[in-house]
Amino acid sequence: MEALRRLGADRVAAWVLDYDSDLIHLERWRAGPPIAKSEVLRRAREGRPFPPKTTRHRLLLDLPARPTPLSELMPRPLARRAHRRASVRS
C-alpha cells in the first residue's frame, strides 16, 4: 500500500470476500487461545486492532490470477472518469 501511495495511485487492486465464509480461516501466529472472527471485527470497529502478527488469515481457495496494470490504479483526468461512467451505464 505504501508503495502505491508513493507512486500516486488512488486505487488498490483487491479481492472482496465474505469474511464470515468458512473459506477464510483464522488462526494465531503464536501459541494462545483461539481468536474468533467476531472479536477481530469488534476490535476493528472500536479502532483497537490486534497487534501485528497476532492473527493469521488463510484462504482455503485459490484465487485466479488477475494481473492489474499500474495504469489502472493511477488517477484519471476528470473528463476520462466521466466518459468511463457514461460508458458503463450504456
C-alpha positions as CSV (number, residue, x, y, z in Angstrom):
1,M,0.0,0.0,0.0
2,E,2.8,2.5,0.9
3,A,4.5,1.9,-2.5
4,L,1.3,2.6,-4.3
5,R,0.7,5.7,-2.2
6,R,4.2,7.0,-3.0
7,L,3.6,6.4,-6.7
8,G,0.4,8.5,-6.5
9,A,-2.1,5.7,-7.0
10,D,-5.6,6.4,-5.9
11,R,-6.9,2.8,-6.1
12,V,-5.6,-0.6,-4.9
13,A,-6.3,-3.9,-6.6
14,A,-8.2,-6.2,-4.2
15,W,-10.4,-9.2,-3.9
16,V,-13.7,-8.7,-1.9
17,L,-14.6,-11.8,0.1
18,D,-17.2,-12.6,2.7
19,Y,-15.2,-12.6,6.0
20,D,-17.7,-14.9,7.6
21,S,-17.1,-17.5,4.9
22,D,-15.7,-20.9,6.1
23,L,-13.2,-20.4,3.2
24,I,-11.4,-17.8,5.3
25,H,-9.6,-19.5,8.2
26,L,-8.4,-17.5,11.2
27,E,-5.6,-18.7,13.5
28,R,-2.8,-17.2,15.6
29,W,0.8,-16.7,14.7
30,R,1.9,-17.7,18.2
31,A,0.5,-20.1,20.8
32,G,-2.5,-18.9,22.7
33,P,-6.3,-19.2,22.9
34,P,-8.2,-19.2,19.6
35,I,-9.4,-15.8,18.4
36,A,-12.9,-15.6,16.9
37,K,-13.6,-13.6,13.7
38,S,-16.3,-11.7,15.6
39,E,-13.5,-10.5,18.0
40,V,-11.4,-9.3,15.1
41,L,-14.4,-7.4,13.7
42,R,-15.4,-5.9,17.1
43,R,-11.9,-4.6,17.8
44,A,-11.6,-3.2,14.2
45,R,-14.9,-1.3,14.7
46,E,-13.6,0.1,18.0
47,G,-10.3,1.2,16.4
48,R,-8.3,-1.3,18.5
49,P,-6.9,-3.8,16.0
50,F,-4.8,-6.7,17.3
51,P,-1.0,-6.0,17.4
52,P,0.9,-7.1,14.2
53,K,1.5,-10.8,13.9
54,T,-1.3,-11.7,16.3
55,T,-3.8,-13.1,13.8
56,R,-3.2,-15.1,10.7
57,H,-5.8,-15.4,7.9
58,R,-5.6,-18.2,5.4
59,L,-7.8,-18.6,2.3
60,L,-8.9,-22.2,1.7
61,L,-9.3,-21.5,-2.0
62,D,-7.1,-20.5,-4.9
63,L,-7.9,-17.0,-6.3
64,P,-7.4,-16.8,-10.1
65,A,-4.6,-14.7,-11.4
66,R,-5.7,-11.1,-12.1
67,P,-2.7,-9.0,-13.1
68,T,-3.6,-5.3,-12.8
69,P,-1.6,-2.8,-14.8
70,L,-0.4,0.1,-12.6
71,S,-2.1,2.5,-15.0
72,E,-5.5,1.2,-13.8
73,L,-4.6,2.3,-10.2
74,M,-3.4,5.8,-11.1
75,P,-5.7,8.9,-11.0
76,R,-7.5,9.6,-14.2
77,P,-8.3,13.1,-15.5
78,L,-11.9,14.2,-14.7
79,A,-13.0,14.0,-18.3
80,R,-11.9,10.4,-18.7
81,R,-13.7,9.4,-15.4
82,A,-16.9,11.0,-16.6
83,H,-16.6,9.3,-20.0
84,R,-16.0,5.9,-18.4
85,R,-19.0,6.2,-16.1
86,A,-21.2,7.1,-19.1
87,S,-19.8,4.1,-21.0
88,V,-20.5,1.7,-18.1
89,R,-24.2,2.9,-17.8
90,S,-25.0,2.3,-21.5
